[in-house]
Amino acid sequence: MHSNTLENKLKYIKEKWFIIKDKSFVFEYLEKVSIYKLSRYFINFRDKKNVDFSEVINHYLFDIELRNLNLLLLEHIENSFKSQFVKYVWDNYNNQDIYVEKYKEERIDFNNEKIKLFRKFDNDIKKLEWWKISCWLFVEKLTFWEIVKIFRNLKFEYRYNISMYYWIKNINIFESWVFSLKYLRNLCSHWENIFNRQMTETIKWNRFERIFEIKQNNVYISYFSVLSIFNIILDINNVYEEKVFKKMNKYNISIELFWIKKKPSVFGLDSEAWKVLVNTLYSFYIKKSKDFSERKEKDSDLLADMPNFNQTHMI
């Protein structure tokens, strides 16, 4: 479609098997949203005919609100991850022995990233020599993507300590989850469609695959599950899943759409059923301990004593 006039948009919509019942509602969004952006949701109606185009717009609006909910939780996860990163690498961040040997030549280490950061002349660091940038300040300035890349280059003991803060004993599982979440963070930050998207990052599961008979966990339902589990781990009491299901009800979105072309074996999941499922997954993947609350309190006291740290980022 070469022209972006309202007439051509309407012609294109009708050619794509849609009908328009509420013209004022549809016209309002056609004036401010490109057809290309809306066309990302056409796949949700691939098996239907004479679909009201208002439903496409509702899917677009649902995706916007879902991204906002995700970004809120992802910010908590990112800040928590950065805090643990500094805690376990605090005394060693200039020590080259903390990195895996295979990354010796091309590794992404603190010093290289610090120099790059210094060259950006950030307002918080432009008056400092690069070697005087504290670990706290430096990590705070890194993006989630950058901190995850450095994390991958660390030796096992450092990665294991950070993973065990979240009670995830399997390092491969933890790395897969964190890498997938940094990918999701990037999608949400750039306003990409997410709930009906085939992801490029595949989450490692085994129990989840058996429940839903999914061979490749690169659909949003797997990401939704990991976010729900992290919500439990961090205990931030933001009823994340309930908010998502309320948005689904508001825009008449079925959870089956999260699978894209894969047909799930479980239908009719509501907020309560989802909580049962997530708690089952949580019990399977997370190491439970009686001293969980005691450990969190001890960690909070330790982090409070650390210098150069913005306490507003504490979970």
N, C-alpha and C positions, 0 to 999 in steps of 0.2 A: 504494500500500500504506500504509494509515493506521497500522497497528500494527507495532511493531518487534520483536515476540516471535519466539522461535525457530520456532514453528509457522508463523507467517505468512511468515517468511523462506523456510522450506522449501517452502511452497506456491507462493510467487512463483518460486523457482528451478525447480520442476517445470513451472510454466506456461511458462517460458522455454526449454523443450525440453532441459534439463539432467538428468542423472542423478547419483546420489551413490553411489559405490562405497566410499570410505573415510569412513565417517560420523564417526569420531573426529577426523580431520584437518579435515574441513569444519566440523564443529560448533565446533571450537576457534577458527576464524577468524570464524565467524558471531557468536561471542560478543563479539568485539572490533573487528570491521570492519563498517562499514555496507554494506548492499546497494547503496546509491547509489554508493559508491566502487568496489565490485566490478563494478557494471554498466557502468562505463566500458570494460571489457575484453570485453563481450559481442560487440562488433563483430568481434572476431578469430575468432569461431566462427559467423558469420552464415550460412555455406554448409554447416554441419554439423548433424547430428541426434544425439541421445543422447550428447552430450558429457559426460564426467565433470566435475563442477563443480570438482574438484581442479585441473584445468587452468586454470580462471579464476583461482583463488587463486595458482597458480604464476606467471601473468602479472602479477598484482598484486605479488608478491614480487620478480619480476625487475625491474619498474619501480622499485621502491624502491632496489634495489642499483644500477641504472643511473643513477638520479638522484645517488646518492652518488659514483659514479665521475665523473659530469659535473661535480659541484660542486667536486671536487678540482682537476680540470683548469681549470675556469672561474676558480677563485681565482688560479691561476698567470697566466692570461691577463689577468685584471683588474689584478693587481699590476704586471705588466709594462706594461700600457697606462697605468696611472697614473704609473709611473716615467718613461716616455717623454713623457707629457703634461707633466710638470713640467720635464723636461730641455729641451724645445723652447719652452716658454712662460715659463720661469723669469724672464727679465728684462723680460717684457712683460705680466704678468698684470693689471696695473692700467692698461694702455694700451688705450684704446677702439679704436685702429686695428687691433687684431688680429682684429676681428670683421667678418663679411661685412656689407656695407652694407644689404642688404635686411632684416637683423635689427636695424637701428639702434634702432628704437623698442621692439620686444618681445623683443630678444635675451636670452638667458640668459647673463649675464656673471659674472665672478668676484666683483665687489663685491656684487652683489645676493645671490648665494649665500652669501657670507661673512657678510653681515648676518643672513641667515636662520639660518645655523649658530650665530652668536653668540647669537641670541635663544633658542636651545635650552638654553643654559647647560650646555654639555658640560663635564665635569670637567677636560679638558685645556686648555680655552680660557676658562673663566669668569673667570679672573683677568686676562685680556688685554683691551685695547681691540681692537675688531674690526679696525681698520686695521693692527694689529700682528701679526695672525695670519699666520704664514709660509705661503708657497705649499705647502711640503711637508706641513705639518700640515693645511692646509685640504683639499688633494686627498685625503689619507689618510682624512679624515672623510666625503668624498663617497661616495655609492653608485655602483655601476657605471652605473646608469641615469642619474644626474645628470651624471657625467663624460662620458658619451657624448653627452648633450644639449648640453653646452657645446662639445664637440669639433665637433659639427655646425655650430655657429655661427662657428667660426674661419675665417679666410681660407685660401685654397687653400694657400699656402706652408707654413702651420703644419700643416695636415692632411696635406700631402704628405710633410713631414719625418717625421711620426709613422708614416705608412703605409710609408715606405721603410725604417724600422727593421726591419720585417717582410719587406722585399724585395717588397712588393706595389706594383707601379707604377700599377695602375689604381685611382684613388681611389674610383670608384663601386663597384667590387667590394669594396674594403676596408670602406667605410662600410656596405655591405649586410651583410657578414659580422659586423661589430662590432654593428650594430643587432640582428641576428638572435640573436647570442650573449647580448646583454643581455636579450632577450626570453626566451631559454632559461634564463638565470640566474634570472629572476623565477619562471618555472614550477617550476624545481627547488626554489627556496627556499620556495615555498608548497605543495610536495608535490602538484603536479598530475601527472596521467598524461602521459607524453611520447612513448614509443616508438610508440604507436598513435594519435597525435593529429594532427589536421589543423591546422597552425600558422597563425597570423594574419600572421606575418612571412615573406615569401618571399625566399629567398637567390638572389642573382644568380649565374648560371653560364652557360656556353655549352658547354664541353667535356663537362661532366657530363650535360647534357641529351641530348647525342648518344649517350652511352654507355648511358644507361638509358631513353631515349625519354620523359623526363618534361618536360612543358610548364611546369608550375608547381612550383617547388622549395619547397613548403611542407610537406613530409613529413620525418620524422625522419632518413631516410637522408642528406639533404642536410646537415643539422646535424651528423650523425655524421662526414661527410666533412670539414667545416670544422674541427671539433674535432681530427680526426686531423692535418690540415695544420698547425694551430697547435701541436700536440704536436711535430711535426717541427721547426718554426721555433724554438720555445723550447728544444728539445733537453733536456727535463727527465727523460728516461729513465725514465718511469713505465709503459712498455709499455701505454699506454691501450687500444689496440685489442685486444691479447691478453686483457686483463682483461674487456673487454666480451664477446668471443667465449666466454670461459670461463663467464661468467654465462649466455650463451645456451645453451650445452651443458648446464649445470647444470639449467636449467628447461625444456629442450626447446623453445627459441624459434627459429624460422626467421627469417633475415634478411628474407625476403619480407614479414613482418608490418610492417616499418618503412615499407612503401609504402602502407599502409592499403588503399584501393580500387584503387590503380594497380598494374598487373601489370608487374613489371620484365622486361627482356629478358635479364638475366643472372641465372642461378640457381646455387645451390650455393656461394656465396661463403663461404670459410673465412678464418681469420685471415691466412694467407699470401697468398691471392688478394687479400684486401682491402688488404694492404700494397702489393702491386704496383699496384693501382688508385690508391691514395692517392699513391704516389710519382709516378705518371704525372700526376695532377692537380697535385701539388706542382711538378713540373718545368714544367708549362704556365703556372701562375699566379704563381710566385715567381721573382724575379730572382736568379739564382745569381751568386756572386762568389767569387774566390779569397781575398779579404780578409775573408771572413765571420767566421772565428774571431778574426782580428786586431781587427776592428771591435767584436765583443762584449767582448773584453778591454779595449779602450780605453774603451768605454762603462761597463764595470764600475768602472774606475779613476775615471772622472769622477763617477759616482754616489756612490762611496765618500767623495769629498771634499765632497759637498753637505751642508749643515747640516740639523739637525732631521729626519732621515730614519731610520726604523726599518729597520735592515739585515736584520731577519728576513724582510722582505717581498721581498728580492731573489730573483730566479730563479737 
